[in-house]
Amino acid sequence: MPRGYRPIVVGPHLLRWRFEPGVDDSVLTVIGPPGADSRLVVTLHGWRDPWHAITGFTVTDDQLQVHHDATNDPAVVASGFVRAAIDHALALGWDPQGRGVTFPLDHVAGAFQPAPA
């Protein structure tokens, strides 16, 4: 398995995914099974890495609280979100078994949509 990818099974598909948080936008990449080089790439517009959005911190009773101004949707990118992205891409015709295909999706305002060409 390529480094940094986590496995996920959706229907008959054994896939792998990784999430790369960014300063302004972030990217979810899902790759097909070994032997296929199909790729689902979901750009989460406006999803900011909280570490890049730190506005300050406070210490209260020996507890450090870090404050940031990132308001992300979803708050956490985990397997449920990844599954929803895969299901949406499959419904739009993505073939995880395909060869040499990158299937782009956007996630904006809580919804998936095809990325502009």
N, C-alpha and C positions, 0 to 999 in steps of 0.2 A: 504494500500500500504506500502511495506517495506520502512523504512527510507532511504532517500538519493536517491531514484529512481524517475525518471521522466517518465510520460506516453508518449507513442508514438503509433500511429495506422498505421499499414502497411497492406494494403489490408483488409482482414477480421480479422486481428490479433490485439488485444489490448495488447501491451507489455509495459514493464517498463525497463528503462536503467539508468546506472550510469557510470561515468568515474572517474577512480582513477589515477591521474598523479603520476609518479614515478621519481626517481633519474636518472635511465638509460632507463627504458622501462615503458610504462603505459598500463593500462588495461581498456577496455570497457566491461561491463557485461550487457547482455540483458536477462531478464527473461520473461517467458511466463505468461499467465493469471493465476489468482488464481485457485488452484486445480491442475495445472500442475507444475512440477518442472524441466522443460527443461530449459537449460541455454546456451546462446551463449557467449563465452568468446573470445574477440579479443585482442591479444597482439600487441601493437603498438611499434615495435622495434625501439629504438633510440629516441622515443618521450619523451623528458625530461621536467619536471616541471620547468618553467622559474625561479621560486623562489629558486630552488636548483642550478641554473646555473648563479647566479648573479656574475658579474665580477667587478662591481663598480657602482658609481653613480656620477652625477654632479648636481649642483644647478645653474640655470641661471634665472635671473629675478624672483626670488622667486618660481621657478618651479623645482620640483625634477624630475630628469630623472634617471631611473634605467636601467642599461645596463646588458645584459646577453648574453651568447653564445649559447643558445638553438636555433636550427634551425629546427623547427618541421614541419612535413607534415602529416596531414593538420595543418595549423597554429592554428586553433581553432577546438575543437571537439564539434560539435553542432548537431542538429537534422538531418541535411542533410547528414552528415557523418554517423551517426547512421543508418539512413534509407538505405544508400548504403551498409553498412555492413550487415544489415538484409536481404536485397534483394540478396546479394551474398550468404549468408548462406542458404537462402531458395532455391536458384538455385542449391546449392550443396546437398540439401536433409535435411536440418535442419527442424525438426518438433517442433514448439513452444508449441504444445499441448502434447508433449511427457512426459514420466515419467522417472525421474532419468537419464536424458541424458545431458551430457555437450558436446557441439559442439565447438571445438577450431578452431580459425582462427588466422592467422598472418597478420599483415599489415606491409609491408616492401617496401620501395622505391615507395610509392604511390599506391601500389596494394595489394589486398586481395589475400591470398592463404591458402590452407589447412595447418594446423599446423602439423609438423611431429609427428608421433605416438610415 
